[in-house]
């Protein structure tokens, strides 16, 4: 009987409280610009490499799928959470036609955020080449 009371008054409410906290795997924001850039630059380089080395669209699509998973697992800075969702959607839209990433412009964050991210590219070793963040933001 005591066990039932303990379960009903302590364990069960605690379990519901923990469940209400949400999905621990979902990025909530608060990551660093550098970590976010590292994910973007690595995925972009992997895609570029796949274009040179893979021989089928399915192989390139697999690289894009890996990129998508990386971006889903990335904890972007708080002001890039919404942008990250847009970028993932952009990548997902390309899975069926992998080379479309060459002709479609990626989404971009707000100009101020874009400038901030672009200014940090040189400090991230994985960002050997400028990214789409380095484009001049619109006035």
N, C-alpha and C positions, 0 to 999 in steps of 0.2 A: 504494500500500500504506500509506504514512504517513497518507493521508487517512482510510482505513478505521480505522486504529488510533486516530487523533484522534477520529473520530466515535464509535467504540465506547467509548472510555475517558473522553471529556470531554463531548461534545455530547449523546449519548444519555442518560447518567445525569443530566445537568443538566436535560434536557427532562422526564424522569420526575419529578425532584424538584420542578420548577415545577408540573407537573400535579397532584402530590399536595397542593399548597398549597390547593387548593379553588377555588371559583368566586369570582373577584374582584368580581363584580357583587352577590353576596349580602351583605346587611347582617350585620355581625358584632357590632354593639353598640359603644358608645363614642362615639356622637354626643351632641350637647347636648340638654338639655331644650327649649331655645328653638327649635332647628331642628326638633325633633320636633313641638312645638306649632305651629310655622309650617305644617308639612305638614297636620296635623289641622285646624287652623282654616281654611286655604285650601280644603281639600277640603270641609269642612262648609259654608263660605260658598258655594262653587260649587254644591253640592247644593241649598241653600236657594234660590239664584238660579234654578236649573233648575226648581224647583217653580213658580216665578212666571212663567218665560218660555218654557219648553218646552211643546210642545203634544201630545206623544205619550210613552207609556211608554218607547219605544225611545230617544228623545232623552234622557230622564232616565237611562236605563240607561247610555248612553254617558258621561254625566258620572260615574256611579258607577264605570265601568270605568277612567276616567282617574284617579279617586281611588285605586282599587286599585293602579294602576301607580305612582302617586306614593308610596303607602305601601310598596310592594315595593322601591322605589328608595331609600327613606329609611333612614338609618343611625340607628336608635333608641339611646338610652342602654342600657347593658348590662342594666339591670334592667327594660327594657321590650321586649326582643327577643321574648320569649314572648308578651307581651301584643299586640305588633304583629301577630304571626301570627294571634292570635285575632281581632283587629280586621279584618284582611284577610279572614278567613273570614266574619265577620259581613257585610262589604260584598259579598263574592262571593255569599252566600246571598240577597242582595237584588236581584241583577241581573235575575232573571226576574220579580220583583215589586217594582219600584223604590220605590213608595210605602210598602213595608213598613218602611222605615227610620224612618218617622214613628210607627209603633206598637210597634216592637220596641226594647227597651232595649239599648244597646250594652254590650259587655263592659267591665269596669273593671279597672284594675290593683289591686294590693294597696293598702289604705288609706293607708299611709305614702307610697307612691309617688304615689298619687292626690293627696294633700295637697300634696306637693312640686310636682307639675306644675301644679296649680290655682293655687298661690301665684305662679307665674311667668307666668301668662296676662296680667296687666296690663302686663308688660314686652315683650310680643310684639305689634307693631302689627297683625298679621293676626288677632289674637284680639280683635276689636272687641266681640263678644258673648261672654258666659260659655259655656263648653262643658260637656259632660257630666262633665268632670273636676271642675268646680266644685260639683257636687252634694255634699252632706254625706256623707262616707264613713260606712259602717255602723260602729256601735260595736264 
